Amino acid sequence: MIQRRVFLLAAMATAAGTVRLVQAGTNEVRISAKKFEFNPAEVRLKVGQPVVLVLTSEDRIHGFKVPDLGLRAEIVPGQETRVALTPDKTGQIVFFCDVFCGDGHEEMGGTLIVEA
C-alpha cells in the first residue's frame, strides 16, 4: 500500500511539474493569500534545506508562480496546496499571483530570500 502511494506521488510529480516528493523532517512555511497580498510576503529560507510551502487562500482562487524555480500552483479556498523545494543557491527569488483577482492584482507578490 505504501509503495503504491509513493509511486502515485512520483507519477503526479512528474505529470504536474509543480509537486515534488518531500523528505522526512522537512520544514514547513505557511503562506496565506487574499485579494492583493500574500502573508508573509517575505520568506527566509536556507540554501540546501528542503522546505514545504503550505499555501492557503482566505477568499478566492489565487495562483502561486515562481518563474526562477519553474514552480506554479493554484491556491484554492478551504484547501492546502503544498509545494516542496530545496533552494540550491542564495539570493532573492520573486513569487507572485498569476490568477487575476481585480484591481491591485499586479501588486500581489513576494520574495523568497535564500541565505547561506
Secondary structure, 3 states (H helix, E strand, C coil): CHHHHHHHHHHHHHHHCCCCCCCCCCEEEEEEEECCEEECCEEEEECCCCEEEEEEECCCCEEEEEHHHCEEEEECCCCCEEEEECCCCCEEEEEECCCCCCCCHHHCEEEEEEEC
